Amino acid sequence: MLVALITGITGQDGSYLTELLLEKGYSVHGIVRRSSSMNRWRIDHLAQDESIYGKSLFLHYADLSDDASLRRIFSKVHPDEVYHLAGQSHVALSFEIPELTTHEIANATLKLLEICRDQAKPPKIYLAGSSEIFGHAQESIQTEETQFNPSSPYGVCKAFCVQMGNVYRSGYGMHVSNGILYNHESPRRGENFVTQKIVRGAASIAQGKSDRLELGNLDIERDWGYAPDYVHGMWMILQQEQADDYILATGKTHKLSDFLQLSFEYFGLDHQKHIRINPKFVRPNEPVQLCGDSSKAQNILGWKPSLSFTELIHEMCEAVSQK
């Protein structure tokens, strides 16, 4: 039985990845940061299942800044695969807390790479990259060869991680792969992400609980996909004999205003009657468009997205309407 260790197991991607690996017969270990909120709702159905928890799923309390705790977990678990998904995940917030963002993304990744390097048998490592490494991209459609040009503290930190992963791969001979993932959503997306904010806002207005939703720049264009597809891509990446970097994206962009319109239409609403633009939600130095070319992943991994843009939005809206 293969053993996987996941950081960020309680997040959107971590929860879907846990389900996928359990289905494939893995023993899954997750690192959970103990906090007063105990925000584990995405994996509660697994952690509360007596046939799973303590048998094929195990949670370990630790913080990525705590070297000793991490090393104890590694010495106990001996993972074959490590999926590093944890870290401050909000681009706009990174402008307010750049130092903490650097600590949680760049420093934590370096620490994890060093711990993996010190293992008697270093595991395969997946690092969660981001389209934000391209920032104000010099190419309208980005490939793995596109020059990095990050425009936020978050993007800079992710670029550091991708490049450091490459150094550990070429310099130390370790199996380190970077997944450069474009925006990917699902019903499990956090409430403070704009896509979930729109969906929940539309549902709230439809239910008569509110009348208005405040947003920032509606003209940005992003390449939006379905999170479970991207998580499957993560697993596919680590099954390759040779470590490498892969873009996972749909290759199609839509404006945020398109996401907004389709979400409100699902609930029978005209979004123009309920939206107010608030400058405080406009992100500093925000890239206008990001679009990824996943040809490499499709050709080598056999990966491809399964849901269309409209299908993705409808699934998110349906999930909210059932609550």
C-alpha positions in Angstrom: 0.0 0.0 0.0 1.4 3.4 -1.0 1.5 6.1 1.6 0.7 9.7 0.8 1.3 12.7 3.0 -0.8 15.8 2.2 -0.3 19.3 3.6 -3.4 21.5 3.3 -5.6 18.4 3.6 -8.6 20.4 4.9 -8.7 22.7 1.9 -10.7 22.4 -1.4 -7.9 20.5 -3.2 -6.7 18.6 -0.2 -10.2 17.1 0.4 -10.8 16.0 -3.2 -7.2 14.6 -3.3 -7.9 12.6 -0.1 -11.0 11.1 -1.6 -9.2 10.2 -4.8 -6.2 8.6 -3.0 -8.4 6.6 -0.7 -10.3 5.3 -3.7 -7.0 4.2 -5.2 -6.1 2.3 -2.1 -3.6 4.6 -0.5 -2.9 5.1 3.1 -3.4 8.9 3.5 -1.9 11.0 6.1 -2.8 14.7 6.5 -1.1 17.5 8.3 -3.6 19.7 10.2 -2.8 23.0 11.9 -4.6 23.1 15.2 -6.6 26.3 15.6 -9.6 27.5 17.6 -11.9 27.3 14.5 -11.0 23.7 13.6 -12.2 24.3 10.0 -12.3 20.7 8.8 -15.8 20.5 7.3 -14.5 19.4 3.9 -13.1 16.1 5.3 -15.5 15.6 8.2 -17.4 12.9 6.3 -14.1 10.9 6.1 -12.8 11.7 9.6 -16.1 10.6 11.1 -16.2 7.3 9.2 -15.0 4.6 11.5 -14.3 2.3 8.5 -11.8 4.9 7.1 -10.4 7.1 9.9 -7.6 5.3 11.8 -7.4 2.6 9.2 -6.6 4.3 5.9 -6.8 8.0 6.8 -4.7 9.6 9.6 -4.5 13.2 10.7 -1.4 14.7 12.4 -1.4 18.1 14.1 1.6 20.2 13.1 2.6 23.5 11.7 4.8 23.9 8.7 6.9 26.3 10.7 7.6 23.6 13.3 10.6 21.6 12.0 10.7 19.1 14.9 7.0 18.1 14.5 7.3 17.7 10.8 10.4 15.5 11.1 8.6 13.3 13.7 5.7 12.9 11.3 8.0 11.9 8.4 9.9 9.4 10.6 6.6 7.8 11.6 4.8 7.9 8.3 7.6 7.3 5.7 5.6 8.7 2.8 6.0 7.5 -0.8 4.4 10.6 -2.1 4.1 14.1 -0.6 1.5 16.6 -1.9 2.3 20.1 -0.7 -0.9 22.1 -0.9 -0.8 24.2 2.2 -0.1 27.9 2.5 -1.7 31.4 2.4 -3.9 31.1 -0.7 -5.3 34.6 -1.3 -3.6 36.9 -3.8 -5.2 40.1 -2.6 -4.4 39.3 1.0 -0.8 38.9 0.1 -0.5 42.6 -0.4 -1.6 43.2 3.2 0.6 40.5 4.7 3.5 40.0 2.4 5.9 38.8 5.1 3.5 36.2 6.4 2.7 35.1 2.9 6.4 34.6 2.2 6.8 32.6 5.4 3.8 30.3 4.7 4.5 29.7 1.1 8.2 30.2 0.2 9.9 29.3 3.6 7.5 26.4 4.3 8.1 24.9 0.9 11.9 25.1 1.3 11.6 23.6 4.8 9.5 20.7 3.4 12.0 20.1 0.5 14.9 19.9 3.0 13.0 17.4 5.2 12.3 15.3 2.2 15.9 15.5 1.1 17.0 14.2 4.5 14.9 11.0 4.3 16.7 7.7 3.7 14.4 7.3 0.7 13.2 10.7 -0.4 9.5 10.6 -1.5 8.1 11.9 -4.7 7.0 15.5 -4.2 4.2 17.5 -5.8 4.4 21.3 -5.3 1.3 23.4 -5.9 2.2 26.1 -8.3 -0.1 28.8 -9.6 -0.9 30.8 -12.8 0.0 33.9 -10.7 3.7 33.2 -11.4 3.1 34.6 -14.9 1.4 37.8 -13.6 1.4 40.4 -16.4 2.3 37.7 -18.9 4.2 38.5 -22.0 2.2 35.8 -23.9 -1.5 35.7 -24.3 -1.6 31.9 -23.6 1.1 30.7 -21.2 3.0 27.4 -21.5 5.6 25.8 -19.2 8.2 27.8 -21.0 6.6 31.3 -20.5 8.8 33.7 -18.6 7.7 34.3 -15.0 6.5 37.9 -14.3 4.6 37.8 -11.0 2.7 40.9 -10.0 1.8 40.1 -6.4 3.6 38.9 -3.2 1.7 35.6 -3.6 2.9 35.2 -7.2 6.5 35.9 -6.3 6.4 33.3 -3.6 4.9 30.7 -5.9 7.5 31.5 -8.5 10.2 30.9 -5.9 8.6 27.5 -5.0 8.5 26.4 -8.7 12.1 27.4 -9.3 13.3 25.9 -6.0 11.5 22.7 -6.9 13.4 22.7 -10.2 16.7 23.2 -8.3 16.0 20.2 -6.0 15.1 18.1 -9.0 18.2 19.0 -11.0 20.6 19.6 -8.2 19.8 16.8 -5.8 18.2 14.3 -8.2 14.9 14.4 -6.3 11.5 13.6 -7.8 10.0 17.0 -7.5 7.2 18.1 -9.8 5.4 21.4 -10.1 1.7 21.6 -11.0 1.1 25.1 -12.4 -2.7 25.2 -11.9 -5.0 27.9 -13.2 -8.2 28.9 -11.3 -10.2 25.9 -10.3 -13.4 26.0 -8.5 -16.0 23.7 -6.9 -18.8 23.7 -4.3 -16.0 23.3 -1.7 -14.3 26.6 -2.7 -13.8 28.9 0.3 -16.4 31.7 1.0 -13.7 34.4 0.7 -12.9 33.5 -3.0 -14.8 35.8 -5.4 -16.4 32.9 -7.3 -18.0 31.5 -4.2 -18.8 35.0 -3.0 -20.8 35.5 -6.2 -22.6 32.2 -6.0 -23.6 32.6 -2.4 -24.5 36.2 -3.0 -26.9 35.3 -5.8 -28.5 32.6 -3.7 -28.9 35.0 -0.8 -30.6 37.6 -3.0 -32.8 34.9 -4.5 -33.9 33.9 -1.0 -34.7 37.5 -0.1 -32.0 37.6 2.6 -30.1 40.4 0.9 -30.5 42.8 -2.1 -27.0 43.7 -3.2 -23.6 42.3 -3.8 -20.4 44.4 -3.8 -17.5 43.4 -6.1 -14.3 44.8 -7.6 -13.1 44.5 -11.2 -15.5 42.6 -13.4 -13.4 42.8 -16.5 -10.6 40.4 -15.5 -10.4 37.3 -17.6 -9.4 34.0 -16.0 -9.1 30.3 -17.1 -11.6 28.6 -14.8 -11.8 24.8 -14.4 -13.2 22.2 -12.1 -11.2 21.3 -8.9 -11.6 17.5 -9.0 -10.2 17.4 -12.5 -7.1 19.4 -11.4 -6.7 17.1 -8.3 -6.7 14.1 -10.6 -4.0 15.8 -12.6 -1.9 16.2 -9.4 -1.9 12.5 -8.9 -1.2 11.8 -12.6 1.9 14.1 -12.4 3.4 12.0 -9.6 2.8 8.8 -11.4 5.4 9.7 -14.1 8.8 8.1 -14.0 10.4 11.5 -14.6 9.5 14.5 -12.5 8.6 17.6 -14.5 6.4 20.7 -14.5 2.9 20.7 -16.0 0.3 23.4 -16.6 -3.3 22.3 -15.8 -5.8 24.6 -17.5 -8.8 24.6 -19.8 -7.2 27.0 -22.4 -10.4 29.1 -22.4 -10.9 32.4 -20.6 -14.1 34.1 -19.4 -14.6 37.5 -17.7 -15.6 37.7 -14.1 -18.8 39.4 -15.4 -19.6 36.2 -17.3 -19.3 34.2 -14.1 -21.5 36.7 -12.4 -24.2 36.7 -15.1 -24.5 32.9 -15.3 -24.6 32.6 -11.6 -27.4 35.1 -11.2 -29.3 33.7 -14.2 -29.3 30.3 -12.5 -31.4 31.8 -9.7 -33.6 33.7 -12.2 -32.0 37.1 -11.4 -30.7 40.0 -13.4 -27.2 40.7 -11.9 -27.2 44.3 -13.1 -30.0 45.1 -10.6 -28.0 43.9 -7.7 -24.3 44.6 -8.2 -22.3 47.5 -6.8 -18.7 48.1 -7.7 -16.7 48.9 -4.6 -13.1 50.1 -5.2 -11.9 48.4 -2.0 -12.4 45.0 -3.7 -10.2 46.0 -6.7 -6.9 44.1 -6.4 -3.6 46.1 -6.7 -1.6 45.5 -9.9 -4.0 42.7 -11.0 -3.3 40.9 -14.3 -6.1 41.5 -16.8 -5.9 38.0 -18.4 -4.4 34.6 -17.6 -4.9 31.6 -19.9 -3.0 28.3 -19.8 -2.0 25.9 -22.5 -2.2 22.4 -21.0 -1.1 20.5 -24.2 1.9 19.0 -22.4 -0.3 17.5 -19.6 -2.8 16.3 -22.2 -0.2 14.7 -24.4 2.0 13.1 -21.7 -0.4 12.5 -18.8 -3.6 12.0 -20.8 -5.2 14.7 -18.6 -8.2 16.8 -19.8 -10.9 18.9 -18.1 -14.3 17.4 -17.8 -16.7 20.2 -17.0 -17.5 23.3 -19.1 -17.5 26.8 -17.6 -21.3 26.8 -17.5 -21.5 23.3 -16.0 -19.0 24.3 -13.3 -21.1 27.3 -12.3 -24.3 25.3 -12.3 -22.8 22.7 -10.0 -21.7 25.4 -7.5 -25.1 27.1 -7.7 -26.9 23.8 -7.2 -24.8 23.0 -4.1 -25.5 26.4 -2.5 -29.3 26.2 -3.3 -29.5 22.8 -1.5 -28.2 24.2 1.8 
